Amino acid sequence: MISTLWRRTSGTLGTVLLCLGTLTFVLPFLFTVVTSLRTAADVARSPLGFPHSLTLHNFTEAFGQIHYGRSALNTLLITALSCLCITVVGSLASYPLARITQNWSTWVYRLFILGTSVPIFVVVAPLYLLMRDLDLLDSYAGVVIIYTAINLPVAVFFYTSFVRSIPVDLEEAAALDGCGAFRTFFTIILPLLRPITSTLLTFVALQVWNDLLVPLVFLQDPDKRTVMVNAYSFIDPHTVQPTTLFPAALLGVLPLLLIFVFLQRHVVAGMSAGAVKS
């Protein structure tokens, strides 16, 4: 009886904590959405009160001020190229690291893992000088290279752990059929990496799209600015206008929500596959 009562109590407590956690994440988002639909006079009269009138004028004004179409295309281009480079380079680097069991491969893998603990703020100054010397400042190529270098350790960690769980018998059978290392990778290993690739792409896309520091530092041309940089321009150190800032922020994260909705099933499948195989 005591154990039954304890299970019921723990279950009720878990439900309550889950509801509180959900409200903690949902309420600020709902507040942002509602405030974005209110007029400036309504917000000034009662910032935390119920709205008296709703309007889409804030979104249309923010859409034009942040040049949403051009900045969204810039962000999409940078995100897509970065994800492509990270996926290709990361998977190719992880395959030998997962299969070669020698001291040097172990140390190389550890160096990659060590790279996940280096914050971008530490290497901004050296990266800026390097991009300047390579004549890659204010270019999409320079930003993509930076994002690839920053996220490559995470990609190597994801792929190496997953490749190690793939049976070696598949590669031995391919070798008996005359497949070389590259052909084995592209025909046997790469298709099996689809679940973990979806998880990695979602993670990297969120990181790149939400990032403010790299495009703010390395892209000076206004026509090449990303959504987050243009949304950041609404932040004034002296005054904050929620009816302008909040719609710009929501427009900035809207593509991320769409990406997550479409890739959510693949992300869960990739995490489940990795958990079962490991």
C-alpha positions as CSV (number, residue, x, y, z in Angstrom):
1,M,0.0,0.0,0.0
2,I,2.8,2.4,0.9
3,S,4.6,1.6,-2.4
4,T,1.3,2.3,-4.3
5,L,0.8,5.6,-2.5
6,W,4.4,6.5,-3.3
7,R,4.0,5.7,-7.0
8,R,0.9,7.8,-7.2
9,T,2.5,10.7,-5.3
10,S,5.6,10.6,-7.4
11,G,3.5,10.4,-10.6
12,T,1.4,13.4,-9.6
13,L,4.5,15.4,-8.6
14,G,6.1,14.6,-11.9
15,T,3.0,15.8,-13.8
16,V,3.0,19.0,-11.8
17,L,6.7,19.6,-12.5
18,L,6.2,18.9,-16.2
19,C,3.3,21.3,-16.4
20,L,5.3,24.0,-14.6
21,G,8.3,23.4,-16.9
22,T,6.0,23.7,-20.0
23,L,4.5,26.9,-18.7
24,T,7.9,28.3,-18.1
25,F,8.8,27.9,-21.8
26,V,5.4,28.6,-23.3
27,L,4.3,31.7,-21.4
28,P,7.2,33.9,-22.5
29,F,6.6,32.9,-26.2
30,L,2.9,33.6,-25.9
31,F,3.7,36.9,-24.3
32,T,6.0,37.8,-27.2
33,V,3.3,36.8,-29.7
34,V,0.5,38.8,-28.0
35,T,2.7,41.9,-27.5
36,S,3.7,41.8,-31.1
37,L,0.0,42.0,-32.1
38,R,-0.7,44.9,-29.8
39,T,-0.5,48.6,-30.6
40,A,2.2,50.7,-29.0
41,A,-0.4,52.8,-27.1
42,D,-2.0,49.6,-25.7
43,V,1.4,48.2,-24.5
44,A,2.3,51.6,-23.0
45,R,-1.0,51.7,-21.1
46,S,-0.8,48.2,-19.8
47,P,2.4,46.2,-20.6
48,L,1.3,43.0,-18.8
49,G,-2.5,43.4,-19.3
50,F,-4.9,41.9,-21.8
51,P,-4.8,43.4,-25.3
52,H,-7.7,45.8,-26.2
53,S,-6.9,45.6,-29.9
54,L,-4.8,43.5,-32.2
55,T,-3.0,44.5,-35.4
56,L,-0.6,43.1,-37.9
57,H,0.9,46.5,-38.6
58,N,3.9,45.7,-36.3
59,F,4.9,42.7,-38.4
60,T,4.6,44.5,-41.7
61,E,6.7,47.4,-40.4
62,A,9.3,45.1,-39.0
63,F,9.3,43.1,-42.2
64,G,10.3,46.2,-44.2
65,Q,12.7,47.6,-41.7
66,I,14.8,44.5,-41.3
67,H,14.7,43.8,-45.1
68,Y,13.4,40.4,-44.2
69,G,13.4,38.9,-47.7
70,R,17.0,39.7,-48.5
71,S,18.3,38.9,-45.0
72,A,16.4,35.7,-44.8
73,L,17.9,34.6,-48.1
74,N,21.4,35.5,-46.8
75,T,20.8,33.5,-43.7
76,L,19.4,30.5,-45.6
77,L,22.3,30.5,-48.0
78,I,24.9,30.6,-45.2
79,T,23.0,28.0,-43.2
80,A,22.6,25.6,-46.1
81,L,26.3,25.9,-47.2
82,S,27.5,25.5,-43.7
83,C,25.3,22.4,-43.1
84,L,26.5,20.9,-46.4
85,C,30.2,21.4,-45.6
86,I,29.9,20.2,-42.0
87,T,28.1,17.1,-43.1
88,V,30.5,16.2,-45.9
89,V,33.7,16.9,-44.0
90,G,32.5,15.6,-40.7
91,S,31.3,12.2,-42.1
92,L,34.5,11.8,-44.2
93,A,36.7,12.5,-41.2
94,S,34.7,10.3,-38.8
95,Y,34.8,7.2,-40.9
96,P,38.6,6.5,-40.5
97,L,38.6,7.8,-36.9
98,A,35.9,5.2,-36.1
99,R,37.6,2.3,-37.9
100,I,41.3,2.8,-37.4
101,T,42.3,1.6,-34.0
102,Q,45.7,3.2,-33.5
103,N,47.1,5.7,-31.0
104,W,47.2,8.6,-33.5
105,S,43.6,8.2,-34.4
106,T,42.6,8.2,-30.8
107,W,44.5,11.4,-30.1
108,V,43.0,13.0,-33.2
109,Y,39.5,12.1,-32.0
110,R,40.3,13.5,-28.6
111,L,41.5,16.8,-30.1
112,F,38.2,17.1,-32.0
113,I,36.3,16.5,-28.7
114,L,38.5,19.1,-27.1
115,G,37.4,21.5,-29.8
116,T,33.8,21.3,-28.6
117,S,34.8,23.1,-25.3
118,V,36.4,26.1,-27.0
119,P,34.0,29.1,-27.1
120,I,33.8,31.2,-30.2
121,F,34.5,34.4,-28.2
122,V,38.1,33.1,-27.5
123,V,39.0,32.8,-31.1
124,V,37.2,35.8,-32.7
125,A,40.3,38.0,-32.8
126,P,42.6,35.3,-34.4
127,L,39.8,34.4,-36.8
128,Y,39.4,38.0,-37.8
129,L,43.1,38.4,-38.6
130,L,43.1,35.1,-40.5
131,M,40.1,36.0,-42.6
132,R,41.6,39.4,-43.3
133,D,44.9,37.9,-44.5
134,L,43.0,35.4,-46.6
135,D,40.9,38.2,-48.1
136,L,37.7,36.5,-46.9
137,L,36.3,39.3,-44.8
138,D,32.8,40.4,-45.7
139,S,32.2,37.3,-47.8
140,Y,29.9,34.3,-47.6
141,A,32.8,31.9,-48.0
142,G,34.6,33.2,-45.0
143,V,31.5,32.9,-42.8
144,V,30.8,29.4,-44.0
145,I,34.4,28.3,-43.4
146,I,34.2,29.7,-39.8
147,Y,30.9,27.9,-39.1
148,T,32.4,24.7,-40.5
149,A,35.4,24.9,-38.3
150,I,33.3,25.7,-35.2
151,N,30.8,22.9,-35.7
152,L,33.2,20.2,-37.1
153,P,34.1,18.8,-33.7
154,V,30.4,18.2,-32.9
155,A,29.9,16.6,-36.3
156,V,32.9,14.3,-35.7
157,F,31.6,13.3,-32.3
158,F,28.1,12.5,-33.7
159,Y,29.3,10.6,-36.7
160,T,32.2,8.7,-35.0
161,S,30.0,7.4,-32.2
162,F,27.4,6.3,-34.8
163,V,29.8,4.7,-37.2
164,R,31.4,2.6,-34.4
165,S,27.9,1.0,-33.9
166,I,27.7,-0.1,-37.5
167,P,28.8,-3.8,-37.9
168,V,32.2,-4.2,-39.7
169,D,30.7,-7.2,-41.5
170,L,29.0,-4.9,-44.0
171,E,32.3,-3.3,-45.0
172,E,34.0,-6.7,-45.2
173,A,31.3,-8.0,-47.6
174,A,31.7,-4.9,-49.7
175,A,35.4,-5.4,-49.8
176,L,34.9,-8.9,-51.1
177,D,32.8,-7.5,-53.9
178,G,35.7,-5.2,-54.9
179,C,34.6,-2.0,-53.2
180,G,37.4,0.4,-52.2
181,A,37.3,2.6,-49.1
182,F,35.5,5.6,-50.7
183,R,33.0,3.4,-52.6
184,T,32.3,1.5,-49.4
185,F,31.7,4.7,-47.5
186,F,29.4,6.3,-50.1
187,T,27.4,3.2,-50.9
188,I,27.3,1.4,-47.6
189,I,28.1,3.7,-44.7
190,L,26.6,7.1,-45.8
191,P,23.0,5.8,-46.3
192,L,23.1,4.3,-42.8
193,L,24.1,7.8,-41.4
194,R,20.8,9.3,-42.5
195,P,19.1,9.3,-39.0
196,I,22.1,10.9,-37.2
197,T,22.6,13.3,-40.1
198,S,19.1,14.6,-39.6
199,T,19.8,15.2,-35.9
200,L,23.1,16.9,-36.7
201,L,21.6,19.1,-39.4
202,T,18.8,20.3,-37.1
203,F,21.4,21.1,-34.3
204,V,23.7,22.9,-36.7
205,A,20.9,24.8,-38.5
206,L,19.7,26.1,-35.1
207,Q,23.2,27.2,-34.1
208,V,24.0,28.9,-37.4
209,W,20.6,30.6,-37.9
210,N,20.5,31.9,-34.3
211,D,24.1,33.1,-34.3
212,L,24.7,36.8,-34.0
213,L,28.4,37.1,-33.3
214,V,30.0,35.7,-36.5
215,P,27.9,37.6,-39.1
216,L,28.0,40.8,-37.0
217,V,31.8,40.7,-36.9
218,F,32.7,39.2,-40.3
219,L,30.0,40.7,-42.6
220,Q,30.1,44.5,-42.9
221,D,28.0,44.9,-46.1
222,P,24.4,45.7,-45.2
223,D,23.2,43.7,-48.2
224,K,24.9,40.5,-46.7
225,R,23.5,40.8,-43.2
226,T,21.5,38.0,-41.7
227,V,18.1,38.1,-40.0
228,M,19.5,38.1,-36.5
229,V,21.9,41.0,-37.2
230,N,19.1,43.1,-38.7
231,A,16.8,42.2,-35.7
232,Y,19.7,43.2,-33.4
233,S,19.6,46.6,-34.9
234,F,16.3,47.3,-33.1
235,I,17.9,47.0,-29.7
236,D,18.6,50.4,-28.3
237,P,20.6,50.7,-25.0
238,H,18.4,53.5,-23.9
239,T,14.9,52.6,-25.0
240,V,13.2,49.3,-26.0
241,Q,10.1,49.3,-28.2
242,P,8.5,45.8,-27.7
243,T,6.0,46.4,-30.6
244,T,9.0,46.7,-33.0
245,L,11.6,44.3,-31.4
246,F,9.2,41.4,-30.7
247,P,7.9,41.1,-34.3
248,A,11.4,41.3,-35.7
249,A,12.5,38.5,-33.3
250,L,9.5,36.3,-34.2
251,L,10.2,36.8,-37.9
252,G,13.7,35.8,-37.3
253,V,12.8,32.5,-35.6
254,L,9.9,31.6,-37.8
255,P,12.0,29.6,-40.3
256,L,13.6,27.7,-37.4
257,L,10.1,26.6,-36.2
258,L,9.3,25.4,-39.7
259,I,12.6,23.5,-39.9
260,F,12.0,21.9,-36.5
261,V,8.4,20.9,-37.4
262,F,9.5,19.2,-40.6
263,L,12.6,17.5,-39.1
264,Q,11.2,16.6,-35.7
265,R,10.4,13.1,-36.7
266,H,13.9,12.5,-38.1
267,V,15.6,14.0,-35.1
268,V,13.7,11.7,-32.7
269,A,14.4,8.7,-35.0
270,G,18.2,9.6,-35.1
271,M,18.4,9.9,-31.3
272,S,16.5,6.7,-30.8
273,A,18.7,4.8,-33.3
274,G,21.8,6.1,-31.6
275,A,20.5,5.1,-28.2
276,V,19.6,1.6,-29.3
277,K,22.8,0.9,-31.2
278,S,25.1,2.2,-28.6
